[in-house]
Amino acid sequence: MNQAVSDGTGRSEEPAEQSLRAFERDLPLLFQQRPGEWVAYRGEQPIAFAAAKHQLYQQCLDRGLGRDQFVIFCIEAQETEITLGPVVLD
């Protein structure tokens, strides 16, 4: 069952959003230690790692977690788009 949690500012945050924030926070270290692997988060905690996404899903389901209780991410460099100055299109 998904339940929103407080983010400390008084507003609610969905568990998937909480997991995304935690993954983004942890990504630099994860990328150094486990590049190319997959990681499952439950809330703010990484709970499992695997070489293949389907293996990670199976690990989580085997632990008795429902599909709405974890989020899976690939540990890879994130692309960031930055625009400096005006963009000119011809």
C-alpha positions as CSV (number, residue, x, y, z in Angstrom):
1,M,0.0,0.0,0.0
2,N,1.4,3.4,-1.0
3,Q,1.3,6.1,1.5
4,A,2.6,9.6,1.2
5,V,5.2,10.6,3.8
6,S,6.2,14.1,5.0
7,D,9.3,15.5,3.5
8,G,10.0,17.7,6.6
9,T,8.5,20.8,5.0
10,G,4.9,19.9,5.7
11,R,4.1,18.7,2.3
12,S,3.6,15.0,1.4
13,E,5.9,13.0,-0.8
14,E,5.0,9.8,-2.5
15,P,7.3,6.8,-1.8
16,A,8.5,6.7,-5.5
17,E,9.5,10.4,-5.2
18,Q,11.3,9.7,-2.0
19,S,13.2,6.8,-3.7
20,L,14.1,9.0,-6.7
21,R,15.5,11.7,-4.4
22,A,17.5,9.1,-2.5
23,F,18.8,7.5,-5.7
24,E,19.9,10.9,-7.0
25,R,21.7,11.6,-3.7
26,D,23.5,8.2,-3.7
27,L,24.2,8.1,-7.5
28,P,27.8,9.4,-7.4
29,L,28.9,6.7,-4.9
30,L,26.8,4.0,-6.6
31,F,28.4,4.9,-10.0
32,Q,31.9,4.5,-8.5
33,Q,31.1,1.2,-6.9
34,R,28.6,-0.5,-9.2
35,P,28.4,1.1,-12.6
36,G,26.0,-0.5,-15.0
37,E,24.2,-2.5,-12.3
38,W,20.6,-2.1,-11.2
39,V,19.5,-1.0,-7.7
40,A,16.1,-1.3,-6.0
41,Y,15.1,1.3,-3.4
42,R,12.4,1.1,-0.8
43,G,11.9,4.6,0.4
44,E,15.3,6.2,1.0
45,Q,17.2,2.9,1.3
46,P,18.7,0.7,-1.4
47,I,17.5,-2.8,-0.7
48,A,19.0,-4.9,-3.5
49,F,21.4,-4.9,-6.5
50,A,21.6,-7.1,-9.6
51,A,23.3,-7.2,-13.0
52,A,19.9,-7.4,-14.8
53,K,16.7,-5.6,-14.2
54,H,14.5,-8.7,-14.3
55,Q,16.7,-10.4,-11.7
56,L,16.2,-7.4,-9.4
57,Y,12.4,-7.5,-9.8
58,Q,12.5,-11.2,-9.0
59,Q,14.7,-10.6,-5.9
60,C,12.2,-8.0,-4.6
61,L,9.1,-10.1,-5.3
62,D,10.8,-13.1,-3.7
63,R,11.2,-11.0,-0.5
64,G,7.5,-10.6,-0.4
65,L,7.4,-6.9,-1.6
66,G,4.5,-5.7,-3.6
67,R,5.3,-4.0,-6.9
68,D,4.3,-0.7,-5.4
69,Q,6.8,-1.1,-2.5
70,F,10.0,-0.6,-4.4
71,V,11.5,1.3,-7.3
72,I,14.3,0.2,-9.7
73,F,16.9,2.4,-11.2
74,C,19.9,1.7,-13.5
75,I,23.2,2.9,-12.1
76,E,24.6,5.0,-15.0
77,A,25.7,8.6,-15.5
78,Q,22.7,10.9,-15.7
79,E,22.5,13.3,-18.6
80,T,22.1,16.9,-17.6
81,E,21.1,19.5,-20.2
82,I,22.5,23.0,-19.7
83,T,21.9,25.9,-21.9
84,L,24.3,28.8,-21.6
85,G,23.2,32.0,-23.3
86,P,20.5,32.4,-25.9
87,V,19.6,29.6,-28.3
88,V,19.4,30.6,-31.9
89,L,17.5,28.5,-34.4
90,D,17.7,29.2,-38.1
